[in-house]
Amino acid sequence: MGNSVVFTIGELARRTGLPVKTIRFYSDEGLLPPTERTHAGYRLYDATSLARLELVRTLRELGIGLADIERALTRQTSVAQLAVRHVEALDEQIRRLTLRRSVLRAVAKRDSELEDVALMNQLASLPDEERKRLLDEFWDEVTEGLDLDPEFYQRMRSAKPELPDDPSPEQLAAWIELAELVQDSEFRRLIREMGEQHSSDRKAGVDLSPARHDPWCDWMATAEQAMADGCEPGSEQGRALAAEVARTWATADLDPAEPRHRKQLAERIDAGNDARAERYWQLLATINGWPPVPTRHHVVEWLVAALRASAG
């Protein structure tokens, strides 16, 4: 046997903490060939074998398969190459587990029914390209055949959901809600009707340029402050705001004070004031980490009421 230190399988087990059965299995698989054998046929291992066994144990603890370990030990691949491949596999596994965790959190938060869970998991697992395709199909359907301002609708449909690899429960829940929303036939009908109104206005020569809507944020702030002050739509504040809106959106041949103009304007604004349309952008903001989109549905309702009240 020579003068070198040798170990039996039992001694390797005591030194490494691995079960004898496991070490024997590694040896049988060729990962830990014995250095020599006793006259009785018992396997013996040297210090190099001990180091090899420690390496095998470390690689197994990292989740690397026996076939890959064997390739590394026989120099068919390097440990560095093996690590790179394994990191990629672990990253994908972590991504799937993180997504699964987020789905379960969303299920718990929404108190979902059993039949909803599979759908939620399916929607959550869609890759980015499938999520974008879902929105593209939505916009294709609601705008098909309509004469629309290309720049305006390009801005509308260019906003796509970009769900991160590790979405928060709120982001995942927002994506699931958005996916359900754009597949809802009533919501599609609503957006289609808005597009039809836009197309009709465009054909009638109505100014649809972005500059025409520049004062909108200021009007919303004015209406919101009036509401906070307890003013009714028919109050002096309401009538003043209605007059400004009517004047800004009146064509050259229209008297801004004309009741019919104000009533039509109120109807047009009201037609686009659906909470679901606002919700669409709020959900996209949550998914993509944009600044929150404030809820203005009730403020628009106040403005519409002010226009109607000022029309008499």
C-alpha positions in Angstrom: 0.0 0.0 0.0 3.0 2.3 0.3 3.5 5.0 3.0 0.8 7.5 1.8 -2.2 8.1 4.1 -5.3 6.2 3.0 -8.9 6.2 4.2 -11.6 3.7 4.2 -15.1 4.8 3.1 -16.1 4.9 6.8 -13.2 7.2 7.6 -14.2 9.5 4.6 -17.7 9.6 6.0 -16.5 10.6 9.5 -14.2 13.4 8.0 -16.8 14.8 5.5 -20.1 14.1 7.4 -21.5 12.3 4.3 -23.3 9.0 4.7 -21.3 5.9 3.7 -24.1 5.0 1.3 -23.6 8.3 -0.6 -19.9 8.0 -0.8 -20.2 4.4 -2.1 -22.7 5.7 -4.7 -20.3 8.3 -5.9 -17.6 5.7 -6.1 -19.8 3.3 -8.0 -20.7 6.1 -10.4 -17.0 6.8 -11.2 -16.9 10.2 -9.4 -14.6 8.9 -6.7 -12.5 6.0 -7.9 -10.6 4.2 -5.1 -6.9 4.8 -4.9 -6.3 1.1 -4.2 -8.0 -1.9 -2.5 -7.2 -4.1 0.4 -6.5 -7.9 -0.1 -10.1 -8.4 1.0 -11.3 -6.0 -1.7 -12.2 -3.0 0.4 -11.8 0.4 -1.2 -9.2 2.8 0.0 -8.8 6.5 -0.8 -6.0 9.0 -0.5 -5.9 12.7 0.4 -6.6 13.6 -3.2 -9.7 11.5 -3.1 -10.8 13.4 0.1 -10.4 16.7 -1.7 -12.2 15.3 -4.7 -15.1 14.2 -2.5 -15.3 17.6 -0.9 -15.6 19.2 -4.4 -18.3 16.7 -5.4 -20.2 17.5 -2.2 -19.9 21.3 -2.8 -21.1 21.0 -6.4 -24.0 18.8 -5.4 -25.0 21.3 -2.7 -25.1 23.9 -5.4 -27.5 21.8 -7.3 -25.2 20.6 -10.1 -26.1 17.2 -11.6 -23.8 14.2 -11.5 -23.2 14.2 -15.3 -22.0 17.8 -15.2 -19.8 17.0 -12.2 -18.2 14.1 -14.0 -17.5 16.3 -17.0 -15.8 18.8 -14.7 -13.8 16.2 -12.9 -12.6 14.6 -16.2 -11.7 18.1 -17.6 -14.3 17.9 -20.3 -15.5 21.3 -19.0 -14.1 23.7 -16.5 -15.7 24.5 -13.1 -16.0 28.1 -14.3 -18.0 27.1 -17.4 -20.1 24.8 -15.2 -20.8 27.7 -12.8 -21.9 30.0 -15.6 -24.4 27.5 -17.0 -25.6 26.7 -13.5 -26.1 30.4 -12.6 -28.2 30.8 -15.7 -30.3 27.9 -14.7 -30.7 29.2 -11.2 -31.6 32.6 -12.4 -34.5 31.1 -14.5 -35.5 28.9 -11.5 -35.5 32.0 -9.2 -37.6 33.9 -11.8 -40.2 31.2 -11.9 -40.3 30.8 -8.1 -40.6 34.6 -7.6 -43.4 34.7 -10.2 -45.2 31.9 -8.4 -44.8 33.6 -5.1 -46.2 36.8 -6.6 -49.2 34.9 -8.0 -50.0 33.4 -4.6 -49.7 36.7 -2.9 -52.1 38.2 -5.5 -54.5 35.3 -5.0 -54.5 35.9 -1.3 -54.9 39.6 -1.7 -57.9 39.3 -4.1 -59.4 36.4 -2.1 -59.7 34.6 -5.5 -62.0 31.8 -6.3 -60.5 28.4 -7.2 -61.3 28.8 -10.9 -59.6 32.2 -11.0 -56.2 30.9 -9.8 -55.3 29.0 -13.0 -56.2 32.0 -15.2 -54.1 34.3 -12.9 -51.1 32.0 -13.1 -51.5 31.8 -16.9 -51.7 35.6 -17.3 -48.8 36.1 -14.9 -46.6 33.6 -16.8 -46.9 35.3 -20.2 -43.6 36.5 -21.6 -43.2 40.2 -22.3 -43.8 39.7 -26.1 -47.1 38.0 -25.4 -48.2 40.8 -23.0 -47.4 43.4 -25.6 -49.2 41.3 -28.3 -52.3 41.2 -26.1 -52.4 45.0 -26.0 -51.6 45.3 -29.7 -54.6 43.1 -30.6 -56.8 45.2 -28.3 -55.9 48.5 -30.1 -56.2 46.8 -33.5 -59.7 45.8 -32.7 -60.9 49.1 -31.2 -59.4 51.2 -34.0 -60.0 49.1 -37.1 -61.4 51.1 -40.0 -61.5 54.4 -38.1 -60.1 57.7 -39.4 -58.0 58.6 -36.4 -55.2 61.0 -35.7 -52.1 58.8 -36.3 -49.9 60.6 -33.9 -52.5 60.6 -31.1 -53.2 56.9 -31.4 -49.6 55.9 -31.8 -49.0 57.5 -28.4 -52.0 55.6 -27.0 -50.8 52.2 -28.2 -47.1 52.7 -27.7 -47.5 52.4 -23.9 -46.8 48.7 -23.2 -46.7 46.7 -20.0 -43.1 46.0 -18.9 -43.5 43.6 -16.0 -40.1 43.2 -14.1 -38.6 39.8 -13.5 -39.4 40.2 -9.8 -42.8 42.0 -9.8 -44.3 43.2 -6.6 -47.7 41.8 -5.7 -49.2 45.1 -6.7 -47.5 45.0 -10.1 -48.6 41.5 -10.7 -52.2 42.2 -9.6 -52.2 45.2 -11.8 -51.1 43.2 -14.8 -53.7 40.5 -14.2 -56.4 43.2 -13.9 -55.2 45.0 -17.1 -55.2 41.7 -19.1 -58.7 41.0 -17.9 -59.8 44.6 -18.7 -58.5 44.6 -22.3 -60.2 41.3 -23.0 -63.6 42.5 -21.6 -66.0 43.0 -24.5 -67.8 45.9 -22.7 -64.5 47.7 -22.2 -63.6 47.2 -25.9 -67.0 48.6 -26.9 -66.4 51.6 -24.7 -63.0 52.4 -26.2 -64.3 51.7 -29.7 -67.1 54.3 -29.2 -64.5 56.8 -28.0 -62.5 56.1 -31.2 -65.7 56.6 -33.3 -66.3 60.0 -31.7 -62.7 60.9 -32.3 -63.1 59.9 -36.0 -66.3 61.8 -36.3 -64.8 65.0 -34.8 -61.8 64.6 -37.1 -64.0 64.4 -40.2 -66.0 67.4 -39.0 -62.8 69.5 -38.8 -62.8 69.7 -35.0 -59.4 70.8 -33.7 -57.9 67.7 -32.1 -54.3 68.9 -31.7 -52.6 68.3 -28.4 -52.5 72.1 -27.8 -56.2 72.1 -27.6 -56.0 69.9 -24.5 -53.2 71.8 -22.8 -55.5 73.6 -20.3 -57.1 70.3 -19.2 -54.9 69.8 -16.2 -55.5 73.4 -15.0 -59.3 72.9 -15.4 -59.1 69.7 -13.4 -57.2 71.5 -10.6 -59.7 74.3 -10.6 -62.7 71.9 -10.5 -61.0 69.8 -7.8 -60.4 72.9 -5.7 -64.0 74.1 -6.2 -65.2 70.6 -5.0 -62.9 70.8 -2.0 -64.4 74.2 -1.2 -67.9 72.7 -1.3 -69.0 74.6 -4.5 -71.8 73.1 -6.5 -71.5 72.7 -10.3 -74.0 75.5 -10.8 -72.1 77.9 -8.5 -70.3 81.0 -9.6 -67.0 79.0 -9.7 -68.7 76.3 -11.8 -70.1 78.7 -14.3 -66.8 80.5 -14.7 -65.0 77.3 -15.4 -67.7 76.2 -17.8 -67.4 79.5 -19.7 -63.6 79.0 -20.0 -64.0 75.5 -21.3 -66.7 76.5 -23.7 -64.7 79.4 -25.0 -61.5 77.3 -25.5 -63.2 74.6 -27.4 -65.5 76.7 -29.5 -64.9 76.9 -33.2 -64.8 80.3 -35.0 -68.4 80.0 -36.1 -69.8 79.2 -32.6 -70.8 81.4 -29.8 -69.2 80.0 -26.6 -72.2 81.1 -24.6 -74.6 79.1 -26.9 -76.4 76.5 -24.7 -76.5 74.0 -27.4 -72.7 74.2 -27.8 -72.2 73.7 -24.0 -74.6 70.8 -23.9 -72.9 69.0 -26.8 -69.5 69.7 -25.2 -70.8 68.2 -21.9 -72.0 65.1 -23.8 -68.7 64.7 -25.5 -66.7 65.0 -22.3 -69.1 62.7 -20.4 -68.8 60.0 -23.1 -65.1 59.8 -22.5 -65.4 59.9 -18.7 -65.5 56.2 -17.9 -63.7 55.1 -14.8 -62.5 52.0 -16.7 -60.6 54.1 -19.3 -58.9 55.9 -16.4 -58.2 52.6 -14.7 -56.3 51.4 -17.9 -53.7 54.1 -17.4 -53.5 53.6 -13.7 -52.8 49.9 -14.1 -50.1 50.6 -16.7 -48.5 53.1 -14.4 -48.4 50.5 -11.6 -46.9 47.8 -13.8 -44.2 50.0 -15.3 -43.3 51.9 -12.2 -44.5 55.3 -13.5 -45.8 58.1 -11.3 -49.3 57.2 -10.0 -52.2 58.4 -12.3 -54.6 60.3 -10.0 -58.3 59.5 -10.0 -60.1 62.3 -11.7 -63.3 60.6 -12.7 -65.4 62.4 -10.1 -63.8 65.7 -11.0 -64.8 65.3 -14.7 -68.3 64.5 -13.6 -68.4 67.9 -11.7 -67.1 69.7 -14.8 -69.7 68.0 -17.0 -72.4 69.1 -14.5 -71.1 72.6 -14.5 -71.3 72.8 -18.3 -74.9 71.5 -18.3 -75.9 73.9 -15.5 -74.4 76.8 -17.4 -76.4 75.8 -20.5 -79.6 76.4 -18.6 
